[in-house]
Structure formats: structure tokens, C-alpha cells
Amino acid sequence: MHSFAYRSNALFTFGVTILAIMCIMVSVSDNFNTASPQAQIEVLKINRFKRQPNGNDEVSLTMNISADLQSLFTWNTKQVFIFVAAEYETAKNVLNQVSLWDAIIPSKEHAVFSIPATNKYGFVDQGSNLRGQEFNLTMHWHVMPKTGYMYADKKVISGFRLPEEYR
């Protein structure tokens, strides 16, 4: 006969193997979901646009952020992390990204929202490159599953411009 330790090891190995197979099946079945999230961002007001004492430009915006992210949620979705970033080009850098606002959507019930928000994080450029600058607001989302790989996507909303003069 086999010892108690041998039988426990065999039972544990069998349980872990079944659990791994189930996790793989969950991850594969989640790939059949076709997400079609909707997002819209409006700049309602430029609250402040100034030059800091160190020479950097700083902007404070009020935005209306609307989204319907319900299609990102499946039975395998734990939560969705979203953030809004300002993206613009300068002579020095092809792409500058500044995170303005973020949130965690914990469930499908919270995935439809429309909120006015000021930027949580400073919209600061290292230099004086923001006067008259065109920029895009991009909503990024990272879907965090219960099991499987995390994936990300984004929606770019273009057509915004900062004023030529400081306020």
C-alpha cells in the first residue's frame, strides 16, 4: 500500500491540475467576447493656464467624461482601470503624454457614467510648449481579469487647442 504522504501528494497534484485546466478554459472562453466600449470627453473650461516660476507651462481643465464600458465586463472581469491622458507633439518629442484623471470601475453596474471632472494630476509641460498647442484627449482602459492575461485599449478624441496667451 501507498503511504498517507504519497496519497496526499497525488490528490493535491490532481486538484492543482484540474484547477489549472479550468483557469485555461476560462481564459480561452473570455477571448470570444467582442468589446465595443463608448467614450466621449469634452473640455468644458480651461480653468487656469499659466507659466510656473521655473518656466514650465501648467494647465487646469474641467472636462465632461462620459463612457459606456459595460461591454468590457464578462464573468471573468475583476475590474477595469481607466485613465484620461493629454497627448501632444513638440519639436523635441514626437509624443508627449500627461495623465490627467483616472478611476477604477469595479463592476458592470458602475461602467456607465457621465461626470464633470477637473484634472486630478497636473497638466505640466517641461518648457513653454503649450501655448496654442493642439492636443488629443485619450481614454485608456486596462481590463483586469480574474484569471488570464490583462489587456488594454484606448479611444482618442482629437480637436482640442490651448489658448495662445496665459490666463
C-alpha positions, 0 to 999 in steps of 0.5 A: 500500500501507498503511504498517507504522504504519497496519497496526499501528494497525488490528490493535491497534484490532481486538484492543482491540475484540474484547477489549472485546466479550468483557469485555461478554459476560462481564459480561452472562453473570455477571448470570444467576447467582442468589446465595443466600449463608448467614450466621449470627453469634452473640455468644458473650461480651461480653468487656469493656464499659466507659466510656473516660476521655473518656466514650465507651462501648467494647465487646469481643465474641467472636462465632461467624461462620459463612457459606456464600458459595460461591454468590457465586463464578462464573468471573468472581469475583476475590474477595469482601470481607466485613465484620461491622458493629454497627448501632444507633439513638440519639436523635441518629442514626437509624443508627449503624454500627461495623465490627467484623471483616472478611476477604477470601475469595479463592476458592470453596474458602475461602467456607465457614467457621465461626470464633470471632472477637473484634472486630478494630476497636473497638466505640466509641460517641461518648457513653454510648449503649450501655448496654442498647442493642439492636443488629443484627449485619450481614454485608456482602459486596462481590463483586469481579469480574474484569471488570464492575461490583462489587456488594454485599449484606448479611444482618442478624441482629437480637436482640442487647442490651448489658448495662445496667451496665459490666463 
